[in-house]
């Protein structure tokens, strides 16, 4: 039962991705890159120790990376926008 639900969920996500590919290809490419990085990162994280020895900063790391990325993009837009 769980396998069929996961298959339906994956099929639904794939159909939404196809819709995005038709409407906004840049978003679809970003989604594909994120799925690929997740597919590589999860087995790698499990192989490196899983959650037995998770550092205290581990759960906050994705939020920090997003904040740093947005700050960097903001700086680039600020400097490139001055014409």
BELRANOR-V9547 format. One record per backbone hydrogen bond with DSSP energy under -0.5 kcal/mol. NH is the residue of the N-H (numbers start at 0). CO is the residue of the C=O. If there is no record, write none. Layout:
NH;CO
NH;CO
//
This chain:
4;0
5;1
6;2
7;3
8;4
9;5
10;6
11;7
12;8
13;9
14;10
15;11
16;12
17;13
18;14
19;15
20;16
21;17
22;18
23;19
27;23
28;24
29;25
30;26
31;27
32;28
33;29
34;30
35;31
36;32
37;33
38;34
39;35
40;36
41;37
42;38
43;39
44;40
45;41
46;42
47;43
48;45
49;44
51;48
53;50
57;54
60;56
60;57
63;59
64;60
65;61
66;62
67;63
68;64
69;65
70;66
71;67
72;68
73;69
74;70
75;71
76;72
77;73
78;74
79;75
80;76
81;78
82;80
//
